[in-house]
Amino acid sequence: MKFCSKCGKEILDEAVVCPNCGCSVKNEIDANDAPSAGFSVLSFFFPIVGLILYLVYKDRSPMKAKSAGKWALIGFCVGIAVSVVWGLVIGSLLGSMFNSMLMF
């Protein structure tokens, strides 16, 4: 079930016109739908913003939403990988430092 964007009443998924207010409920897709480089970069560095952009644009601009969501996922995965590598490096350095302190 979906809802009318004008009156908010629940309507059938296959409805073209709202039975309550008579307005068209056809999905309006943006004619200028194209992936945005700015949104992609923003989504990569701040994945939560990419998720929000995806949720906002998924109905009106599906290509823009898909691009923002894809880069948010890539940014999240890269962030996890960098965190793991950073943790291993710091752990190794701290371990060698403590071992050298114990030898004295």
Residue pairs with C-beta under 8 A, 6 or more apart in sequence:
1 10
1 11
1 12
1 13
2 10
2 11
2 12
2 13
2 15
2 25
3 9
3 10
3 11
4 11
4 18
4 20
4 21
4 23
4 25
5 23
5 25
6 18
6 21
6 23
7 18
7 20
7 21
7 23
9 18
9 20
9 21
11 18
11 19
11 20
11 25
15 25
16 24
16 25
16 26
17 23
17 24
17 25
18 24
18 25
27 59
28 60
29 60
29 61
29 62
30 60
30 61
30 64
33 60
33 61
33 62
33 63
33 64
34 63
34 64
35 63
35 64
35 66
35 67
36 64
36 67
36 68
39 50
39 53
39 64
39 67
39 68
39 71
40 67
40 68
40 71
41 71
42 49
42 50
42 53
43 49
43 50
43 53
43 67
43 68
43 69
43 71
43 72
43 75
44 50
44 71
44 72
44 74
44 75
44 78
45 75
46 75
47 72
47 73
47 75
47 76
47 79
48 72
49 72
50 68
50 69
50 71
50 72
50 73
50 75
51 69
51 72
53 64
53 65
53 68
53 69
53 72
54 65
54 66
54 68
54 69
54 72
55 65
56 65
57 64
57 65
57 68
58 65
